[in-house]
């Protein structure tokens, strides 16, 4: 799994909640609004349900979630948001997949291009980086590894289960993602995090100190970007 996975970012967000809460809530709200464009009922719109669940885990207030759904349905008069995916190459030839949500595509791509260039990265053409990744469902459980639980997770479609940092990280193919989440609900297991990620097929180690420093600065800049929703890297 990428060193800078969604789970790592969620932990960092929680650890600095007082400072970053507003930005975190904004990003969750945007994800909900985009998902709601396909329907406002989370029982019929799996993407919306997933976005709402993630927001609840992050502590987003109920009224903020409701406003985000209304925005996505076009009932609040605000500008429509668009999802964008950018492929990038960072220092040390690290592949980076950036998911953005924006109401101004030209502004976002120009800002992102400038941000990358300032930190030794570059925007890549479509397909130049995607091949390094696979799209997987990833869920994080605060539970110890248990043979019986592991067998149940495999039955639900888990492709890989890793014990790390006091819990379990579960990976599944995209087509089994809803089955896995529904199964966890059926077992009364609420993931601390659940989402679709770009997971590196062959993670790359960064041993050069200069590239390491540039990458850390780039990741910090991406974390601070209002339009960047998520990013995933090929770094080991």
Buried (B, 14 or more C-beta within 10 A) or exposed (E): BBBBBBBBBBBEBBEEEEEBBEBBBBBBBBBBBBBBBEBBEBEEBBBBBBBBBBBBBBEBEEEBBEBBBBBBEEEEEEEEBBBBEBBBBBBBEBBBBBBBBBEEEEEBBEBBBEBBEEBBBEBBEEEEBBEBBBBBBBBBBEBEEEEEBBEBBBEBBBBBBEEEEEBBBBBBBEEBBBBBBEBBEEEEBEBBBBBBBBBBEEBBEBEEEEBBEBBBBBBEBBBEBBBBBBBBBBBE
